[in-house]
Amino acid sequence: MSLNRNARISGLYAITPDEPDTAELLRKVRLALLGGARVLQYRNKVVAETVRQEQASALRELTHEFDVPLIINDDVMLAQRIAADGVHLGGSDGNLIDARAVLGNGKLIGMSCYNRLALAHEAQSRGADYVAFGSFFVSTVKPDAVVAAPDLLRRAHREISVPLVAIGGITLHNGAQLLELGADALAVISAVFSAKDIQAAARQFANL
């Protein structure tokens, strides 16, 4: 796949669960992609570095089969090693300008801005390809995450020109609300990957 940084981040932005079994992870992700996930972020906090590289490499092949970008959470060097399509940075995960220097201009770089619009303005000025806000609702993955008010998206939609990703406790019901307020993409883990039918759950989000 030839990545186009000008292509907007939109729709279902699926984030992988902490799955130690690579074959099972690939099975779940394939179902999410079949259901219509438009972006995949690899995040796994429970496996060793060697397994993370194995999983990330396998996911790169799978996502490119579906013409979907693979974003690596937090780890710029892993993104570089496996030739991922980009990286997502949190507040303590490194400098956006340094990440761009490592990955080059052809890669996507996203930035978590939590509940702070000023961080989004700064990230945009430094070349971020998208910014993420949240947690908008209680998250089972990050129950202590910073809380963002949904109305933040309305203001961000007026002031920020790069795509806006909403994250945190998102369901089909509240996800529709966030899209109406200005989100371009919904970042989802549990509501897709913990569903009995992952493909159907992904399709329902894609249909929003």
N, C-alpha and C positions, 0 to 999 in steps of 0.2 A: 504494500500500500504506500502510495506517495501522500504524505501528510500535507494538508493545506491548513496553515495556521489561520487563514482568513475564514475558514468554515466555523460557523458559530457552534458553541457548546449548547446543546439544547436537548430537551426530552428527558429520558430516564438515564441518570448518571449512576450506574450501579457500582457499589463498593463491596469488595469481596469480604466474606466472613473469615474469622480466624479458623481456617480449616487446615489441620496438619497433613491430611492425606491428599497428595497431589492429584491422583486420579479422581477422587471425589470432588475436589475443587473444580477441576476441569469439567466434570459432568454438570455441576451446578451452574457454572458460568455459561456453558454452551446453551443450557435451557434459557437463561436470562437473555442471551443474545438472540436466540430464536424468537423470544417473546418481544424483542424490539428495543433492548437497551442500546443507547446511542454512544455511550462512553463507559469505559470500565476503569475503575481505580483499584490497583492492587494494594491491599493493606492486610498484613498478617503479623500480629504481635506475639504469637505463641510458638513460632518455629525458629530453628537455628538459621544463621545466615546462609549456609550452604543450601538449605531447603528453600529459603526465600528466593535465592537466585534460580534454583531449579523451577520453582513455581512461576516466577516472573517470566522466565524464558519460554516456558510452555504456554503461558497466557498470551505472550506476544504473538506466537504463531496462531493461536486460536482467534484472537481479536482481529488480526489482519485477514484471516479467512473471511470474516464478516465485515471487513472494511470499517472497523470501529477502533478509535484510538485507545491505546493502553497508557494510563497515567500511573506512575509509581508514587505512593504516599511517602512523604518525608525524605526519601533517600536518593539524593542527586547522583551519587556514584553508582548505585544499582541501576538507575535509569540509564546512565551512560553505558554501563557494561553490557546490558542486554539490548541496547538500542531501542528502548521504549520511546513512545511518542511524546512523553513529557513527564513532568513531576508536579506534585501538589505539595506546597509548603505551608506549615503552620507557623505560629508566632515564634517558635524556638527552633525551627528546622533549617535555619540558614538564610542567607541573604539572596534576594531575587536576582540582583545584578551578578552576584557570584555564580548562581545557578545558570544564568544565561551564558556566562563566559564558558562554563563547562559543557553545556548541552548544545549551544549554538542557536542561531536564529530560527532554525526550522522546527524547533520543538515547542510544545505547549507548556506554559508554566502558569499554574493557578496558585492563588494565595487565600488562606483563611483569614477573614477579617472579623469574625465573631459577631459582635454587636456594635462595631465601630466604623462608621462611614468614613472617617478620616483615614483609616488604614486602607480602605478601598481606593480612595483618591491617590494615596501615596503609591499603592501597588500599581494602579493604572499608569501613573506618571513614570514608573520604572519599567514599564513594558509587560505587565501581567496580561495574559491572554484571557483570563476570567478571574472573578473573585467569588468567594463563598462566604455566606453569612449563616449564623446559627450557633447554638441549637435553638430552633424555633419552638420545639415541643420536647417533652421529657424523652430522653433517649436511653434505651436499655443498654446500648453499647458504651455510651459516655454519660452516665447519670449525673455527674458533677460538672457537666459542660456549662460554659457561659451561656446565659439565656439572652436571646434576641427577640424583640417584639416584631410580630409580622409586619406592622406598618413601616418598619425600616426598609422593606423592599420597595414600597411605594416611592419613598424619597430617593433611594438608590437608583431606581429605574429612571428617574428624572435627571440624575446627576452623573451617573456612571455609564460609559458607552460600551464597555466590554460586557460579555455575558455574566449574568448573576446566577449563582448556584445556591439553592436553599438546602440546608442539612439539619438533621436532628429530629428523631421521633416522627418521621413523615409517614403518613398513611394516605390511602386513596382520598379520604374525606378532606383532611387538612391540606393535602398536597394541591388539590384543586384551588383552595383558597390562596395558597402561596403563588400559584401561577397567575391568578387574577390580579394579585398585588404587584406582579412584575417579575417574578422569577422566570428565568429562561430554562432552567434544568432543576430537577429534583434528585438530590443525592440520597440513595436508599440502600440500606443493608438488610435489616431484619424483615421488613415488610415484603421483600422479594425472596431472600435466600432462606428464610425460616418458614416460608409458605409450603403447604403440602404439594401444590402444583406451582413450581417456580416459573415455568413458561407462561402459565395463565396469569400469574401475579404480575409478571413483567409486562405482559400485553395490556393489562388493565391500566398500569401506569403510563405506558406508551400512548394509549388511547386518550389520556387526559389532554 
